């Protein structure tokens, strides 16, 4: 073994993978036809290579032992169409005796190579060396993103459960205060009636007292005392009623205040619930297809997006002011969603947009049309009106002679809900387009 340049050897960059290298020897029987020896890189440096050759023959060992011999090599770089050609000189070499064969390890320095190719070799070596670290970093990053996404989803789910519980409690409080106010109002009304009746009695007694003639006769005196006692009792009763009325008014004011506080709290919870719903829908939305998963936690349908649900999600985004997300769902139905028998199927894959449930029903289709019209009404953009009209024409074709809409293509049953959906779609389209056909179909649906 010769190691004439230890410093040079330490310049090499160790690799976890190798480049195939062809060595062309010109010491064969036919000097015009060089002999090829297959080698592989072991280490790489800016000044040369460390190569390994399995089962080297004596001719190759003779060449590497001669420092004046220049070897022609072709280095096959990953992702490169043509190999890099270079002339190299042997700096050191050693022969290792492995278990089953010999292995030649030889360090060579570039004698002739283009600077651009030299840098390319070193850069490729660095990339190969960094590739496992980059791959590991990507895996860790993806794992972190999955954890963040899972935690975010779990956080939204827990928040939604909490909001629903709080909303339910507030709703119960609201109903309790409403019932209390109702009772107080009825008591107030009863007291006002009693006070009115009391005032009538007072007026009658006062009139009777005024009508008693002057004089000191015993009968007149007795009658006056009787009326005065009755009047005093009525006035006492009136004072009692007025005290009760004041108490009722105070209770009513307190109950009204509590009810207003509960209504404010309810309104805040409604807004928080709507915002949380928007966040959940956005989190479970595929950015490429724009579709939102319908269910969470059921592995059998985890990637399913039901057409009916998507129509509602589009309207939720629209109400939330996110016309971009609302429009992407409608664009899916307008441009990408595959149909069956002229209608949209009941469910599509969230990730790919491919049909999953091949059944076609009227209801989900009409709701897509309703969502499209709602988009036009709220934004003034009629991009999706054509989608709504296509659905309306398809629904018309499924009507019977009496104007009833069947459940879907090839189906004989009717759904009251589906017919109401169709009526709503025709009504909304007539309001936007003013086309008389939609007014007629709307009327036929209810005949």
C-alpha positions as CSV (number, residue, x, y, z in Angstrom):
1,X,0.0,0.0,0.0
2,X,1.2,3.5,-0.9
3,X,0.0,6.6,0.9
4,X,2.2,9.3,-0.5
5,X,-0.2,12.1,0.4
6,X,-2.1,11.7,3.7
7,X,-3.3,15.3,3.6
8,X,-4.8,14.8,0.2
9,X,-6.6,11.7,1.4
10,X,-8.2,13.6,4.3
11,X,-9.7,16.1,1.9
12,X,-12.2,13.5,0.7
13,X,-15.9,13.8,1.4
14,X,-17.3,10.4,2.6
15,X,-20.6,9.4,0.8
16,X,-23.5,7.2,1.8
17,X,-24.0,6.4,-1.8
18,X,-21.8,5.9,-4.8
19,X,-21.3,7.0,-8.4
20,X,-20.5,4.3,-11.0
21,X,-17.1,5.1,-12.7
22,X,-15.7,3.4,-15.8
23,X,-11.8,3.2,-15.9
24,X,-10.4,2.7,-19.4
25,X,-7.0,0.9,-19.5
26,X,-4.7,1.1,-22.5
27,X,-2.4,-1.8,-21.5
28,X,-4.4,-4.6,-23.1
29,X,-3.4,-6.7,-26.1
30,X,-5.2,-4.3,-28.4
31,X,-3.9,-0.8,-27.6
32,X,-6.4,0.8,-30.0
33,X,-9.3,-0.7,-28.0
34,X,-9.0,0.3,-24.3
35,X,-10.1,-2.3,-21.6
36,X,-13.0,-1.2,-19.3
37,X,-12.8,-1.7,-15.6
38,X,-15.9,-1.0,-13.5
39,X,-15.3,1.0,-10.3
40,X,-17.3,3.0,-7.8
41,X,-16.7,6.2,-5.9
42,X,-16.1,5.8,-2.2
43,X,-15.1,9.3,-1.3
44,X,-15.1,12.6,-3.3
45,X,-13.0,15.8,-3.1
46,X,-12.5,18.9,-5.1
47,X,-9.0,17.5,-6.1
48,X,-9.9,13.9,-6.9
49,X,-11.7,10.7,-6.1
50,X,-11.4,7.6,-4.0
51,X,-12.4,4.6,-6.0
52,X,-13.1,0.9,-5.2
53,X,-12.7,-2.0,-7.6
54,X,-13.7,-5.5,-6.8
55,X,-11.4,-8.4,-7.8
56,X,-8.7,-6.3,-9.5
57,X,-6.4,-8.1,-12.0
58,X,-2.6,-7.9,-12.1
59,X,-2.8,-5.5,-15.1
60,X,-4.8,-3.0,-13.2
61,X,-2.6,-3.4,-10.1
62,X,0.4,-2.7,-12.3
63,X,-1.1,0.5,-13.6
64,X,-2.1,1.9,-10.2
65,X,1.3,1.1,-8.9
66,X,2.9,3.4,-11.5
67,X,2.5,7.0,-10.6
68,X,3.3,8.1,-14.1
69,X,0.3,6.3,-15.6
70,X,-2.7,8.5,-16.5
71,X,-6.1,6.8,-16.3
72,X,-9.1,7.7,-18.4
73,X,-12.3,7.7,-16.4
74,X,-16.0,8.3,-17.1
75,X,-18.0,9.3,-14.0
76,X,-21.7,8.7,-14.2
77,X,-23.5,11.3,-12.1
78,X,-27.1,10.8,-10.9
79,X,-29.7,12.5,-13.2
80,X,-27.0,13.3,-15.8
81,X,-27.5,12.0,-19.3
82,X,-23.8,12.0,-20.3
83,X,-21.0,10.9,-18.0
84,X,-18.2,13.3,-16.9
85,X,-14.9,12.5,-18.6
86,X,-11.6,13.1,-16.9
87,X,-7.9,12.1,-16.8
88,X,-6.6,11.1,-13.4
89,X,-3.3,10.1,-11.7
90,X,-3.0,7.6,-8.9
91,X,-2.0,9.2,-5.5
92,X,-2.3,6.2,-3.3
93,X,-3.7,2.7,-3.3
94,X,-4.2,-0.4,-1.1
95,X,-5.6,-3.8,-1.6
96,X,-8.0,-5.3,1.0
97,X,-8.6,-9.0,1.4
98,X,-12.3,-9.4,2.1
99,X,-14.1,-12.6,3.0
100,X,-14.8,-13.7,-0.6
101,X,-12.7,-11.4,-2.8
102,X,-10.1,-8.8,-3.0
103,X,-10.9,-5.1,-3.2
104,X,-8.7,-2.3,-4.6
105,X,-9.1,1.1,-3.0
106,X,-7.3,3.8,-4.9
107,X,-7.1,7.5,-4.5
108,X,-6.7,9.5,-7.7
109,X,-6.1,13.2,-8.4
110,X,-7.5,15.0,-11.4
111,X,-5.0,15.5,-14.1
112,X,-7.4,16.9,-16.7
113,X,-11.0,17.8,-16.0
114,X,-13.2,20.8,-16.7
115,X,-13.6,23.1,-13.6
116,X,-17.4,23.1,-14.2
117,X,-17.5,19.3,-14.0
118,X,-15.3,19.2,-10.9
119,X,-17.7,21.5,-9.1
120,X,-20.6,19.5,-10.3
121,X,-19.2,16.3,-8.9
122,X,-18.6,17.9,-5.5
123,X,-22.1,19.5,-5.4
124,X,-23.7,16.2,-6.3
125,X,-21.7,14.5,-3.5
126,X,-22.9,17.1,-1.0
127,X,-26.5,16.7,-2.2
128,X,-26.3,12.9,-1.8
129,X,-24.8,13.4,1.7
130,X,-27.5,15.9,2.7
131,X,-30.4,13.9,1.1
132,X,-31.0,11.7,4.1
133,X,-31.0,14.7,6.4
134,X,-33.3,16.6,4.1
135,X,-35.6,13.6,3.9
136,X,-35.6,13.2,7.7
137,X,-36.3,16.9,8.1
138,X,-39.2,16.7,5.6
139,X,-40.6,13.7,7.4
140,X,-40.3,15.5,10.8
141,X,-41.9,18.6,9.3
142,X,-44.8,16.6,7.8
143,X,-45.2,14.8,11.1
144,X,-45.3,18.2,12.9
145,X,-47.8,19.5,10.4
146,X,-50.0,16.4,10.9
147,X,-49.8,16.9,14.7
148,X,-50.6,20.6,14.4
149,X,-53.5,19.8,12.0
150,X,-54.8,17.0,14.4
151,X,-54.5,19.3,17.4
152,X,-56.2,22.1,15.6
153,X,-59.0,19.8,14.5
154,X,-59.3,18.4,18.1
155,X,-59.3,22.0,19.5
156,X,-62.0,23.1,17.1
157,X,-64.1,20.0,17.9
158,X,-63.7,20.5,21.7
159,X,-64.5,24.2,21.3
160,X,-67.6,23.3,19.3
161,X,-68.8,20.8,21.9
162,X,-68.3,23.5,24.6
163,X,-70.1,26.1,22.5
164,X,-73.0,23.8,22.0
165,X,-73.3,23.0,25.7
166,X,-73.1,26.7,26.6
167,X,-75.6,27.5,23.9
168,X,-78.0,24.9,25.2
169,X,-77.7,26.3,28.7
170,X,-78.3,29.8,27.5
171,X,-81.2,28.6,25.5
172,X,-82.7,27.0,28.6
173,X,-82.1,30.2,30.6
174,X,-83.8,32.2,27.8
175,X,-86.8,30.0,27.8
176,X,-87.0,30.1,31.6
177,X,-86.9,33.9,31.6
178,X,-89.5,34.0,28.8
179,X,-91.8,31.8,30.8
180,X,-91.2,33.9,33.9
181,X,-92.0,37.1,32.0
182,X,-95.1,35.5,30.6
183,X,-96.3,34.7,34.2
184,X,-95.4,38.2,35.4
185,X,-97.3,39.8,32.4
186,X,-100.3,37.7,33.2
187,X,-100.2,38.8,36.9
188,X,-99.7,42.4,35.8
189,X,-102.7,42.2,33.5
190,X,-104.8,40.6,36.3
191,X,-103.8,43.3,38.8
192,X,-104.5,46.0,36.3
193,X,-108.0,44.5,35.9
194,X,-108.5,44.4,39.7
195,X,-107.3,48.0,40.0
196,X,-109.7,49.1,37.3
197,X,-112.6,47.2,39.0
198,X,-111.5,48.8,42.3
199,X,-111.6,52.3,40.8
200,X,-115.1,51.6,39.5
201,X,-116.2,50.6,43.0
202,X,-114.6,53.7,44.5
203,X,-116.4,55.9,42.0
204,X,-119.7,54.2,42.8
205,X,-119.2,54.5,46.5
206,X,-118.2,58.1,46.2
207,X,-121.2,58.9,44.1
208,X,-123.5,57.2,46.6
209,X,-121.9,59.2,49.5
210,X,-122.5,62.4,47.5
211,X,-126.1,61.4,46.9
212,X,-127.0,61.0,50.7
213,X,-129.1,64.1,51.7
214,X,-127.9,66.3,54.5
215,X,-129.4,65.8,57.9
216,X,-128.8,64.1,61.3
217,X,-131.5,61.4,61.0
218,X,-130.3,58.1,62.4
219,X,-131.0,56.2,59.1
220,X,-129.0,58.7,57.1
221,X,-126.1,58.6,59.6
222,X,-126.0,54.8,59.5
223,X,-126.0,54.7,55.7
224,X,-123.2,57.3,55.5
225,X,-121.1,55.3,58.0
226,X,-121.7,52.1,56.0
227,X,-120.7,53.7,52.7
228,X,-117.6,55.3,54.3
229,X,-116.5,51.9,55.7
230,X,-117.0,50.3,52.3
231,X,-115.1,53.1,50.7
232,X,-112.2,52.7,53.2
233,X,-112.1,49.0,52.5
234,X,-112.0,49.6,48.8
235,X,-109.3,52.2,49.1
236,X,-107.3,49.8,51.4
237,X,-107.7,47.1,48.7
238,X,-106.5,49.6,46.1
239,X,-103.4,50.4,48.1
240,X,-102.7,46.6,48.4
241,X,-103.1,46.2,44.7
242,X,-100.8,49.1,43.9
243,X,-98.1,47.6,46.2
244,X,-98.5,44.3,44.4
245,X,-98.3,46.1,41.1
246,X,-95.1,47.9,42.1
247,X,-93.6,44.5,43.1
248,X,-94.7,43.0,39.8
249,X,-93.2,45.9,37.8
250,X,-89.9,45.5,39.7
251,X,-89.9,41.8,39.0
252,X,-90.7,42.4,35.3
253,X,-87.9,44.9,35.0
254,X,-85.4,42.5,36.6
255,X,-86.6,39.6,34.5
256,X,-86.4,41.7,31.3
257,X,-82.9,42.8,32.2
258,X,-81.9,39.2,32.7
259,X,-83.5,38.1,29.5
260,X,-81.7,40.9,27.6
261,X,-78.4,39.7,29.1
262,X,-79.2,36.1,28.1
263,X,-80.1,37.3,24.6
264,X,-76.8,39.2,24.3
265,X,-74.9,36.1,25.5
266,X,-76.9,33.9,23.1
267,X,-76.1,36.3,20.2
268,X,-72.4,36.2,21.2
269,X,-72.5,32.4,21.3
270,X,-74.2,32.2,17.9
271,X,-71.5,34.4,16.4
272,X,-68.7,32.3,18.1
273,X,-70.4,29.1,16.9
274,X,-70.6,30.4,13.3
275,X,-67.0,31.4,13.4
276,X,-65.9,28.1,14.9
277,X,-68.0,26.3,12.2
278,X,-66.2,28.4,9.5
279,X,-62.8,27.5,11.0
280,X,-63.7,23.8,11.2
281,X,-64.9,23.7,7.6
282,X,-61.8,25.6,6.4
283,X,-59.6,23.2,8.3
284,X,-61.3,20.1,6.7
285,X,-61.2,21.6,3.2
286,X,-59.0,20.3,0.5
287,X,-57.2,23.2,-1.1
288,X,-56.9,21.6,-4.5
289,X,-60.5,20.4,-5.0
290,X,-62.1,22.9,-2.7
291,X,-64.3,20.1,-1.2
292,X,-64.9,19.7,2.5
293,X,-65.2,16.3,4.2
294,X,-68.7,15.6,5.5
295,X,-67.8,13.5,8.6
296,X,-65.0,13.3,11.0
297,X,-64.1,10.1,12.9
298,X,-65.7,7.5,10.7
299,X,-63.0,5.7,8.7
300,X,-65.5,4.2,6.3
301,X,-66.5,7.7,4.9
302,X,-63.5,9.8,6.1
303,X,-62.8,11.2,2.6
304,X,-66.4,11.6,1.5
305,X,-68.0,14.9,0.6
306,X,-71.7,14.6,0.1
307,X,-73.2,16.9,-2.5
308,X,-76.0,18.2,-0.2
309,X,-73.4,19.0,2.5
310,X,-71.2,20.8,-0.1
311,X,-74.1,23.0,-1.2
312,X,-74.6,24.1,2.5
313,X,-70.9,24.6,3.0
314,X,-70.8,26.9,0.0
315,X,-73.5,29.0,1.5
316,X,-71.8,29.0,4.9
317,X,-68.6,30.4,3.2
318,X,-70.8,32.9,1.4
319,X,-72.5,34.1,4.6
320,X,-69.0,34.3,6.2
321,X,-67.9,36.6,3.4
322,X,-65.5,34.1,1.9
323,X,-66.6,34.2,-1.7
324,X,-63.4,32.5,-2.9
325,X,-64.0,29.2,-1.0
326,X,-67.7,29.3,-1.9
327,X,-66.9,29.8,-5.5
328,X,-64.4,27.0,-5.6
329,X,-67.1,24.5,-4.5
330,X,-69.5,25.8,-7.2
331,X,-66.6,25.7,-9.8
332,X,-66.1,22.1,-9.0
333,X,-69.7,21.3,-9.9
334,X,-69.6,23.6,-12.9
335,X,-66.4,22.4,-14.4
336,X,-65.1,19.2,-12.8
337,X,-67.7,17.0,-11.1
338,X,-68.6,13.9,-13.1
339,X,-72.3,13.3,-13.6
340,X,-74.4,10.2,-13.9
341,X,-77.7,10.2,-15.9
342,X,-77.4,14.0,-16.2
343,X,-77.2,14.7,-12.5
344,X,-74.5,15.0,-9.8
345,X,-74.0,11.8,-7.7
346,X,-74.6,12.0,-4.0
347,X,-71.0,12.0,-2.9
348,X,-67.5,12.7,-4.2
349,X,-63.9,12.0,-2.9
350,X,-62.5,15.0,-1.1
351,X,-59.0,14.4,-2.3
352,X,-59.6,13.6,-6.0
353,X,-63.1,14.8,-6.7
354,X,-64.0,11.4,-8.1
355,X,-67.5,10.1,-7.6
356,X,-67.9,7.8,-4.6
357,X,-71.6,7.1,-4.1
358,X,-73.0,6.6,-7.6
359,X,-76.6,7.2,-6.6
360,X,-78.3,10.3,-8.1
361,X,-81.1,12.1,-6.2
362,X,-83.0,15.2,-7.0
363,X,-82.6,16.9,-3.6
364,X,-78.8,17.3,-3.5
365,X,-78.8,18.6,-7.1
366,X,-81.4,21.2,-6.4
367,X,-79.5,22.4,-3.4
368,X,-76.4,22.9,-5.6
369,X,-78.6,25.0,-7.8
370,X,-79.9,27.0,-4.8
371,X,-76.3,27.6,-3.7
372,X,-75.4,28.9,-7.2
373,X,-78.4,31.3,-7.2
374,X,-77.5,32.5,-3.7
375,X,-74.0,33.2,-4.8
376,X,-75.4,35.4,-7.6
377,X,-77.9,37.2,-5.3
378,X,-75.2,38.0,-2.7
379,X,-72.3,38.9,-4.9
380,X,-73.9,40.1,-8.1
381,X,-71.7,37.7,-10.0
382,X,-73.8,35.4,-12.3
383,X,-70.9,33.0,-13.2
384,X,-72.8,30.1,-11.7
385,X,-76.3,30.9,-12.9
386,X,-75.8,28.6,-15.9
387,X,-75.0,25.8,-13.5
388,X,-78.3,26.5,-11.7
389,X,-80.3,26.6,-14.9
390,X,-78.7,23.3,-16.1
391,X,-79.9,21.7,-12.9
392,X,-83.3,23.3,-13.3
393,X,-83.7,21.9,-16.8
394,X,-82.6,18.5,-15.6
395,X,-85.2,18.6,-12.8
396,X,-87.9,19.6,-15.3
397,X,-87.1,16.6,-17.4
398,X,-87.8,14.3,-14.4
399,X,-91.3,15.8,-13.8
400,X,-94.4,13.7,-14.4
401,X,-97.4,14.9,-16.3
402,X,-98.9,16.4,-13.2
403,X,-95.8,18.4,-12.4
404,X,-94.5,16.2,-9.6
405,X,-90.7,15.6,-9.4
406,X,-89.6,12.0,-8.9
407,X,-86.7,11.1,-6.6
408,X,-84.2,10.7,-9.4
409,X,-83.5,9.1,-12.7
410,X,-85.1,5.7,-13.0
411,X,-86.9,6.1,-9.6
412,X,-90.7,5.9,-9.2
413,X,-91.0,7.4,-5.7
414,X,-91.6,11.0,-4.8
415,X,-90.2,13.1,-1.9
416,X,-92.1,16.0,-0.5
417,X,-88.9,17.6,0.5
418,X,-87.4,17.2,-3.0
419,X,-90.5,18.9,-4.5
420,X,-90.2,21.8,-2.1
421,X,-86.5,22.1,-3.0
422,X,-87.4,22.2,-6.7
423,X,-90.1,24.9,-6.0
424,X,-87.5,27.0,-4.2
425,X,-85.0,26.6,-7.0
426,X,-87.5,27.7,-9.7
427,X,-88.7,30.6,-7.5
428,X,-85.2,31.9,-7.0
429,X,-84.2,31.5,-10.6
430,X,-87.4,33.4,-11.7
431,X,-86.4,36.2,-9.3
432,X,-82.9,36.5,-10.8
433,X,-83.5,35.7,-14.5
434,X,-87.2,36.8,-14.9
435,X,-87.7,33.9,-17.3
436,X,-91.3,32.9,-17.4
437,X,-90.6,29.2,-17.6
438,X,-89.4,29.1,-14.0
439,X,-92.6,30.8,-12.8
440,X,-94.7,28.2,-14.7
441,X,-92.6,25.3,-13.4
442,X,-92.8,26.7,-9.9
443,X,-96.7,26.8,-10.1
444,X,-96.8,23.3,-11.7
445,X,-94.8,21.9,-8.8
446,X,-97.5,22.9,-6.3
447,X,-100.5,21.8,-8.4
